[in-house]
Each structure stands twice: as C-alpha cells, then as structure tokens.
C-alpha cells in the first residue's frame, strides 16, 4: 500500500509540475539525496536540456528555477547573481553526476528530438552515454533495466588523490550514515545514500573546490536538521552557514567536506518520499 501511495503521488506531481522534490525515503541517519545547485550562464537554455531529459520544471518567473527528477532536484541560478562561474565539473572534486535510464539507446533517441546534445559512451559502450551542458556540467547516463522510472538520479562521482579516496568514503559513512562498499573490477569505494551512490576515484592531484563553479554545491535533505547539526558539531565539523529557518517552515545550513565539496543541508516541510 505504501508503494502504491508513493507511486500515485509521483504521478500526480508529474501531472501538476509543482513538486518541490521527489526524494527517496531517508536512511537511519535521516538523510536522503536532495539537489544539485548550478551557477548557470543561461537558466532557460539549461532548463530546456533537463526537461528534454524527462525532468519536471517549476513555474517560469521564479528566482530559482528547478527541474525535478526522482531522487534529485536540479536548481538553476543565474551565475551573475552569485558570482562568475570558474569552471565546469571536470577539474573539480565533483567530476560529474549521473542518471540511470532503463535503456540508454532509447533514451538518447528521445532526447535528441528536443535538442539535447548527447555524447557516446566510452569504448563503444551502448549502455553508457554522456550529456555535457554548455556551462560544463558533465552528466553520465547509465542503464538500469529494472528501475521503475524513465530516468532517476544515480550517482555523484568524486575525483580525489589516492590517500583521500578511502578517507572520503569513510567520512560520508560516518557523517551521513552512508553504506560504504565497493564496485567494479577495481573495487572503487562507494557510499550509498537513498537517491544516490557516492563514488570515489583516485587521481594524481587534488581537484578544485566546487563553490563558485557550475556545480556550486550538492544538497542532502535531513529529517531533523537541528539534531543533525548537533552531531556534526560534536564530530568537530564546522558550519559554513548557520542553521537558518525559512518562511515555508523548513531550514538549511551549509558545510564543506574536507576535500572541497560544498554541501547544503535542508529540512523540508511535509516531505513525501519515494520507496
């Protein structure tokens, strides 16, 4: 019954186009994937790309434009309003983000009609593709034949110096209750949070921090932000922006991970979750 209710709510949200988010049920730490926040040079052009990929757009005219997918909200803010973007995701600690679809060739064919530029997968893979926005956001597209949504958020991929890879995976496990494991032939570390898999790859040198780039920060939703902040402070993690209440009954705060990823923490009022 819970699964049916969640599915009906999701369908209703797609119909109305007014949903704030479609987060997955939080983990035991009260955390679920929330959003990407993009410093966009052309909000409308980039919104068109995400809508063409199957996202649901917010109403025109709002200060922050949002395109909603199962598992993540893409928030688009005009770059000049927050300072000039200093580069795309390649070269930053978050090298790229990822979606999954049931069938990559079929999805790519649909996206080309509304003008989404799609790059082929590596080594002629047909179960992988890439979308790169004009602003320099790199998005990996992978295949999951068993998923129930046409497209959903799948991963955030960190590129870090070798010593930082296991440290970062462990940090996200401790801080956000992520389930730490490994994937692939190289046993690359991962940390699973509802709505996303955090992936960690070793590179030769430290990458640039995210703040001010096209992908300025990622956001996690938490069920009790004040209690979560107390745990952060007890662990010695300092806030970049303090706990702040919002007019809608929600609240937010910001931190930066030890390797330069800027992170927003949100408590959403009356959240409904996908199972």
N, C-alpha and C positions, 0 to 999 in steps of 0.2 A: 504493500500500500504506500509506504514511504517513497519507494522508487517511482511509482505511478504519479504520486503527487509532485515529485521533483520534475518529472518529465513534462507534466501538464503545465507547471509553472514556467519551464523553459520555453515551451511552445508559445505560451501567452506572451512572454517577454519578447520573443522574436516578432510576434504579430504587432505589438504596440510600439516597439522600437524605443521604449522608455526605460529599459532596465539599467540600473547603475552597474551591476556586476552579475556574473554567473560564477561565483566561487564554489569550489568543491568543499565538502564537509571538513572542517579543521581537524588537525591531529590532536593527540593528547595534550600537547602544549598550547592548544588553542590557536594554531597558526594554519593559514591557507594562503595560496598564491593570490595576489591582488592585482597588480598592474605594472605596466611599463610607462614611464613618463618621458616623452620625446620632446626635445627642443627642435621644433620644425621650422624650416625656412618658408614652407608653403603648406599651411594646415590643410586646406581644401584638397590640394593635389595628393597629399599623402593619405588623407581620409578616404579618398576615392580608391586608392590601392587596397586599403584594408577592407572596405566594403566590397570591392570586387573579389576579394578572397573569401567572402562569406560572413564578415562581421556585421553587426547591427549598429548603426550610427545614432548618436544623440541628436537632439534638435539643433538646427542651424542657429547661429547667433549667440550661443553660449560662449563664455570667455575661454573655457577649456572644452575642446571637442573630444568626444570619447567614441571609440568603436569597441563594441563588446563581443567577446568570444567566450565559449565555455572555458573557464579556468583563468581568464585574464581580461583586463580592460586596457586598451591602448589609449593613453591620454596624450593628446596633441596640444602643445602650447607654442605660440609664435615665438621663435627664437629671439627676436629683438626685444621681447618683453622680459626676458630673463638673462640677457647677455648673449653674445655671439657663441655659436657652437664652435668648438675647437677640433672637431673631427668626428668621423664615423665610429662604428663599433670596432672595426678592425684597428688594432693598435691600442685598444683599451682593455682593461681587465675583464670586461664582459665582451668577448669577441663576437658573439652572436646569440640569438634566441631562436626558438624552434616551435613549430606546429607539427601535428600529425594529421593525416587525412586517410580515409580508407583505401584510396587508390590514387597514387601520385599522377600517373599519366592522365587519368580522367579529370582530376582537379586542375591540372595545368591547362588542359584544353578549355575548361570553363573560364579560367581566369584570364586567358588571352583575349577572350571576346570583349571584356570591359577595359582592356588595355594594360593589364598587369604584366610587367616585364619579368620573365622567369628564366633563370639560368639552369643549365643541365647539372645533374649530379656528378660526383667525381667518378672516374674510371668507368664511364658509360652506365652507371647505375640507373635503373629505371624506377627504383623505389626511393629516390632522393632527388631533390631539386633545391634551388635557392632563389629567393627574392631579395633584391637589393634596392632599397628606395633611393631616390635622388639625393636624399640627405645623408646616405651612408649607413643606414640600418641594415645589417645582414641578417636574414631570416632563413634558417634551414627548414626544409619541408621533408618529413619522413613518413613512412607508410605504417599504418596500424589497421589491418583489415578487420579487426574485431571491435573497434570503437563504435559507439552508437551515434556520434555527432559527425556531420560532414567535415568539420575542422575543429580542433581544440588545441589549447596550449599544451606544450610538451616539455620544453626544457630551456634552461639558461646555461650557457657554456662559458665558464671562466677559463682564461689562459693565464697561468701563473708560473713563476720559477719552480724548479723541481722540488725544492725543500718545502715550498708553501702549499703544494698540492694536498698532501695528507693533512697538513695543519688546517687548511681551509675547510676541507670536508668535515674534520672533527669539530671545528668551530661552529659550523652550521648545524651539526648534530646536537651539540651542547646548547647552543643559543636558541634554536628554533624547533628543537625536537625532531629534526630530520632523521630519517633512517639511512644510515651510512652503509654503503656496499660497494660493488664494483661492476663494471660492464666491459664487454668486448674482449677481443683476443689479448689486448694489452692490460686488461684488468684496471682500467682507469677508474679512479674513485668517483662515486656518485653520492648524492644525499637527496632522498626523496621527501618532498613536502606535498600535501594534497594540491593538485593542479599543476605541479611542475616537478621536473627532475633537475637538480643542480648537478652539472657535470664539470669536471676539473681536468685540464690538460696541461702538461708541462711545456714550457717554452724557455728559450735561452735567457731572456731578460725580463725584468719587471715591466709591466704594461702601465699605461696611463690610467689615472683615476677616472671614474665615469662622470663626475659632476662637471657640468658645462658642455659635455659632448652631446651628440644627438640622442643617445640613450642616457639621460641625466641620472636617472635612478630607477631601481626596481622597488616595488611595494609589496609588502605582506600584510594581509588582514589578520588581526588578532581579536579574540573574543572579549578580553578584559585588558585594556591597554595599561591602565594604572598598575595592576598587579604584574603585568609583563615587564613594565619599566622597573619596578622594584627588583625583579630578578636580574635584569640587566645591570643595574647599579650595584647589586650585591656581587656580581661577577666582575666588577671593575670596568664595565662598558659605559662610556660617557655619551650623553645625548648631544647631537649637533644642534638640534632644535628641540625645545622642551615640549612637554605634554601641553597640547592646545585643544580646547573644546571648540566645536563647530556649531553653527546655528541649527544644523539639522539633527543635533543630538549626538553626533559622532565626535571623534577626536583623532589627533595624529601626533606623531613625533618623528624625529629623524636620527639615524645613527650612520656611521661609516664602518664597514668591516675593516680588519687590519690590513687589507691589500688594496683598498681604494674604491670599493663598491659602495656608492651612496644608496641608502635604504630608507624608505618611508614605512612607518608602522601606522596602520589605520584600524580604528574601531568603527565599524559600520553599524548604524542603527537598523534594527529589524532585518538583519541579513537572512536570506533564504539560500539554502545550499543544494548543490547537485550531489547525489550519491554515486 
